[in-house]
Amino acid sequence: MIHTRICEEPATGRLILQLKGHAGAAAEGQDLICAAASILTYTAAQFFSYLYAEGKLRCEPELGLEKGNCYLSAKPREGCYEEALHGLYVLCLGYGLLARQYPKHLQLRAFDA
């Protein structure tokens, strides 16, 4: 199962996306749930990279992407927080669709709800 966590840390001003595990719905390279989760994750990494390139982050985002484990973290500048949070909410919708459609393969914990 893929465990997905999306949150904001008000104390640090960071937005975080974490994924751990594998869907296990099919053989490696054939798993469409893993493929869908992966493309959402790479989209999130690219989104944080664009924000950084546009000067909208306080520092370079943390982008840790490897098989079965992902950690993305971004710290938006004042005035850019809402834009970054909105992007994360949109990605959350995608993970939510997967979690509802395939509850045995992907679990989503978003904004501690």
N, C-alpha and C positions, 0 to 999 in steps of 0.2 A: 504494500500500500504506500502511496505517496502522501506524506503528511505535509500540508502547506500551511504556513503561518504568514499573515500579513498584519503589520501593526505599525503604530507610531509611538515613539518614545518622547513624550512632552519634555522630560527633564533634559534630554540631549538634543532635541529638535530633529531626530533622525526618523526616516521612514524605512521600514525593513520588510524584506521578502525572504522567507526561508522555505526550502523544500528539502525533504529527506525521504529516501526510499525509492522503490520502484513499483509501478502499478501491478505488475505480475499478471496482466490480462492475456498476454501472448508471449511468445519467444522474443528474446532480444533482437531488435531490428524489425520486428513485426508488430509491436505493441502500439496501437493507435492512441491509446490513452496517454502513454508516455510521450508519444510524439506531440500530442496536443498540449500537454503540460510543458514540454520542452520549448515549443514555439512561443508560448505565453511568457516563459521565463526569459528566453533570449530577447523577446520584445521589451520586457521590463529592463533588462540590462542595457539595451540600446536606448531606451527612453531616458534612463539615468545618465548615460553617456552624452546624449544630446543636451540635456539640461546643463551638464558640466561644461560642454563646449560653448554653450550660450552664456556662460557666466552666471547661471542661476543657482549654483550650489556653492556652499561655503568652502568645500574641499572636494577633492576627487572622490567619486563614489567607490565603495568597496564592492568589487565584483568577483565573487568566488563561484565559479561554475565548473563542476566536475560531475561525472556519472554518479547519480544517486544522492547528490548533495549540492545544495546551492545556498549561497548567502549573498544577498544584495542589500546595500545600505546607502542611503543618500541623505545629506543634510542641506536642505534648501536655504537659500538666503531669505532674509526678511523681504516680504513683498512677492516672493515666488513660491511660498509654501503651498498656497491653495492650488496652483497649477500642478505642482508635483503630487499633491494628495489626490487631485482629480484623476491624474494618470494612473495612480495606484488603485483607485476605486474602479476604473474601467477594467484594469487587469483582474481585479477581484471578481468582477462579473463573469469573466471567462473561466476562472478557476471554480467559481460557484456553479456554473453550468455543468462543468465536468463532475463536480462533487455530487450534484443532484442526479445526474444521469448515471454515474458509475460509483455509487457510495461504497462499494466493496474494494474500490481501487484507488480512490482519492478522497482525502479528508481535508476540509478547509476550516481553519480557525482565523477569522478575520476581525481585526480591531477588537479582540477579546469578547466577541459576542457569542 
